[in-house]
Amino acid sequence: MEWVNAIFVYFSAEKTGALIKFFFASAALIGALYFYRRHEIAKGFCYVAIFVFISQVIVGGTIYFRTDAQVAALQALIASDSAAFLAQEKLRMAEVVADFSTYRALQISIVLLGAVLVAISRRRHMPRIQGAGAAFMLLGAMLFLMDLLAAQRAAIYLNALSQ
């Protein structure tokens, strides 16, 4: 029953990952707001940072605040019917793992879009677009890295469920 311990490890790491994404998005937003009046590039960066910050508050907050109740429900299911727990949780986690390939493709597209925006805007002297492109590259890469780690955790958890 290695999977009982795996629940705590996986969900604790998910909460930590949600907080890290939130703090990184917060730092990007604070930095962009600080430089907002000082440079046009920062204005473009700020627009994207605001969107990423809001998305991380929603997604990260949802993950963070639902996790304890989710773990409690899983524990109750284990106590009442461990076979049902394993069947349901394996199915759910297989879907979670599969979804990460979609997230990675989207995040890579965001980084590439950012690179295109920076390249085009530098030639046409469009600093706000250049700032937005830089934000897409930086924040898209951050989300990619964090989700790469989350996908690893999910795969390890799914593997523990299969033991």
Summary of the structure (lengths in Angstrom):
residues: 163
radius of gyration: 19.3
end to end distance: 8.0
largest distance: 64.8
contacts: 515
relative contact order: 0.17
helix: 94%
strand: 0%
